[in-house]
Amino acid sequence: LGYNSLMVLIEEASTGVTINAKQLSTLESQLPSVGALTTICEALTSVPTTIVNDTSSAAALISYQACVAKLLNTLTDHFSENKAELSQQHQTLVLAACLPHTAPCLWTNGDTRTAAARLLEVCGLDDSVASDSIQQVFELVQAREWQQRKWLIKPLCHYVYQIKHPNMSQALGTVLPLVLQVLDHYEVPYRTQAIQVTQHIIHQTPTAHLNHTGITKLLYDALLPTVYTVEQALVVVSWPCMAALLTVMQHNPLKNDATAHHDVLSQALKLARHEDKILKRQVYGAALIPLVKSCRMACIP
């Protein structure tokens, strides 16, 4: 059963056609060949467009999720009995296969997320953020132009949120290039996710590391366009994120050379002052509080 045949199977499942158990059994018999594993993993990382765009029926979504869960369980059953076959290449493929199905997304449910978690555990990848495989997955996504697989951004962000201090410093070289690319993208939903991940990175990375490596200035330049915007969805997340970054950049905002605090706050106030819609001004007001606090000013509700 080749890649094209399997994709037909998954596409059929995404339109509500019952999955074919015989075809899945054929795939299982071909394991542990890397070719068969690659076929399954490639299929699992290709979520059908109708599912991603939420244009499929409820029955079709259920059928697709059942197909995905069965594929993931097929891999789990195989590797639980044949752990000796797990190579670095196998682990990278498995991690890539599980990637879209671990986070709460439109196309996942409890069964698919549980199946993905079981497969990661069996393959010794349940602590995947600490493994070398996650780096290869990030590189794989970037090499294939993430714009062609934008739906992978949310699961990738899900992985980044699992990285905490002190592991974040080591992971920056892996996750930061993709985050910066998404921050520069024109579509607001993806930029919003990238901003939220950036704030997590700031909180989980030692200040000394961020400043010594120049990452602070890099993030400041990348965030500025998202701060000086009338896009409400960006303002809600970018102003608090910039406040966290400014705290890292300049410990004492009351010094005469604390120009970054002054520049950002003055521009934010200008945007808020010229907004005439009451609801939007309320949004600006709430988003301003972290910026004001980062300048060590009192906020009076």
LINCORUR-V446626 format. One record per residue. N is the residue number from 1. RES is the residue in one small letter. SS is DSSP state (A for helix, B for strand, O for the rest). NEAR is the number of other C-alpha atoms within 10 Angstrom. Layout:
((N/RES/SS/NEAR) (N/RES/SS/NEAR))
//
This chain:
((1/l/O/15) (2/g/O/11) (3/y/A/16) (4/n/A/11) (5/s/A/13) (6/l/A/19) (7/m/A/19) (8/v/A/12) (9/l/A/20) (10/i/A/26) (11/e/A/21) (12/e/A/19) (13/a/A/24) (14/s/O/29) (15/t/O/20) (16/g/O/18) (17/v/O/15) (18/t/O/17) (19/i/O/19) (20/n/O/13) (21/a/A/11) (22/k/A/9) (23/q/A/13) (24/l/A/18) (25/s/A/13) (26/t/A/12) (27/l/A/21) (28/e/A/19) (29/s/A/11) (30/q/A/13) (31/l/O/15) (32/p/O/17) (33/s/O/12) (34/v/A/14) (35/g/A/13) (36/a/A/19) (37/l/A/20) (38/t/A/18) (39/t/A/20) (40/i/A/27) (41/c/A/24) (42/e/A/18) (43/a/A/23) (44/l/A/25) (45/t/O/18) (46/s/O/16) (47/v/O/22) (48/p/O/20) (49/t/A/13) (50/t/A/15) (51/i/A/19) (52/v/A/14) (53/n/O/11) (54/d/O/12) (55/t/O/11) (56/s/O/16) (57/s/O/14) (58/a/A/14) (59/a/A/14) (60/a/A/21) (61/l/A/23) (62/i/A/19) (63/s/A/21) (64/y/A/29) (65/q/A/23) (66/a/A/20) (67/c/A/24) (68/v/A/28) (69/a/A/22) (70/k/A/18) (71/l/A/23) (72/l/A/27) (73/n/A/18) (74/t/A/19) (75/l/A/24) (76/t/A/22) (77/d/A/14) (78/h/A/17) (79/f/A/18) (80/s/A/14) (81/e/A/10) (82/n/O/11) (83/k/A/12) (84/a/A/8) (85/e/A/12) (86/l/O/14) (87/s/O/12) (88/q/A/11) (89/q/A/12) (90/h/A/19) (91/q/A/20) (92/t/A/21) (93/l/A/23) (94/v/A/28) (95/l/A/22) (96/a/A/23) (97/a/A/26) (98/c/A/24) (99/l/A/25) (100/p/O/26) (101/h/O/30) (102/t/O/22) (103/a/O/20) (104/p/O/15) (105/c/O/14) (106/l/O/13) (107/w/O/21) (108/t/O/21) (109/n/O/19) (110/g/A/13) (111/d/A/15) (112/t/A/27) (113/r/A/23) (114/t/A/17) (115/a/A/24) (116/a/A/28) (117/a/A/18) (118/r/A/21) (119/l/A/26) (120/l/A/23) (121/e/A/15) (122/v/A/17) (123/c/O/20) (124/g/O/14) (125/l/O/21) (126/d/O/16) (127/d/O/11) (128/s/A/20) (129/v/A/19) (130/a/A/16) (131/s/O/14) (132/d/A/15) (133/s/A/21) (134/i/A/24) (135/q/A/17) (136/q/A/17) (137/v/A/20) (138/f/A/18) (139/e/A/16) (140/l/A/14) (141/v/A/19) (142/q/A/16) (143/a/A/9) (144/r/O/10) (145/e/O/11) (146/w/A/17) (147/q/A/14) (148/q/A/10) (149/r/A/14) (150/k/O/13) (151/w/O/20) (152/l/A/19) (153/i/A/21) (154/k/A/18) (155/p/A/18) (156/l/A/22) (157/c/A/18) (158/h/A/17) (159/y/A/17) (160/v/A/20) (161/y/A/16) (162/q/O/14) (163/i/O/20) (164/k/O/16) (165/h/O/12) (166/p/O/11) (167/n/O/14) (168/m/A/24) (169/s/A/16) (170/q/A/13) (171/a/A/20) (172/l/A/16) (173/g/A/11) (174/t/A/17) (175/v/A/21) (176/l/A/18) (177/p/A/13) (178/l/A/18) (179/v/A/23) (180/l/A/18) (181/q/A/15) (182/v/A/23) (183/l/A/22) (184/d/O/16) (185/h/O/13) (186/y/O/9) (187/e/O/10) (188/v/A/17) (189/p/A/12) (190/y/A/18) (191/r/A/24) (192/t/A/20) (193/q/A/18) (194/a/A/27) (195/i/A/26) (196/q/A/16) (197/v/A/21) (198/t/A/25) (199/q/A/19) (200/h/A/19) (201/i/A/24) (202/i/A/21) (203/h/A/17) (204/q/A/17) (205/t/O/19) (206/p/O/15) (207/t/A/16) (208/a/A/11) (209/h/A/12) (210/l/A/21) (211/n/A/15) (212/h/A/9) (213/t/O/10) (214/g/O/10) (215/i/A/15) (216/t/A/20) (217/k/A/15) (218/l/A/13) (219/l/A/21) (220/y/A/16) (221/d/A/11) (222/a/A/17) (223/l/A/23) (224/l/A/14) (225/p/A/13) (226/t/A/23) (227/v/A/23) (228/y/O/17) (229/t/O/15) (230/v/O/14) (231/e/O/11) (232/q/A/15) (233/a/A/15) (234/l/A/20) (235/v/A/22) (236/v/A/18) (237/v/A/20) (238/s/A/27) (239/w/A/27) (240/p/A/24) (241/c/A/25) (242/m/A/27) (243/a/A/24) (244/a/A/20) (245/l/A/24) (246/l/A/23) (247/t/A/19) (248/v/A/19) (249/m/A/20) (250/q/O/18) (251/h/O/13) (252/n/O/16) (253/p/O/19) (254/l/O/14) (255/k/O/9) (256/n/O/8) (257/d/O/11) (258/a/O/16) (259/t/A/13) (260/a/A/14) (261/h/A/22) (262/h/A/15) (263/d/A/10) (264/v/A/19) (265/l/A/21) (266/s/A/12) (267/q/A/14) (268/a/A/21) (269/l/A/15) (270/k/A/12) (271/l/A/16) (272/a/A/20) (273/r/A/12) (274/h/O/9) (275/e/O/14) (276/d/O/9) (277/k/O/9) (278/i/A/9) (279/l/A/10) (280/k/A/14) (281/r/A/17) (282/q/A/13) (283/v/A/15) (284/y/A/22) (285/g/A/17) (286/a/A/16) (287/a/A/22) (288/l/A/22) (289/i/A/18) (290/p/A/19) (291/l/A/24) (292/v/A/17) (293/k/A/15) (294/s/A/24) (295/c/O/20) (296/r/O/13) (297/m/O/13) (298/a/O/10) (299/c/O/10) (300/i/O/5) (301/p/O/6))
//
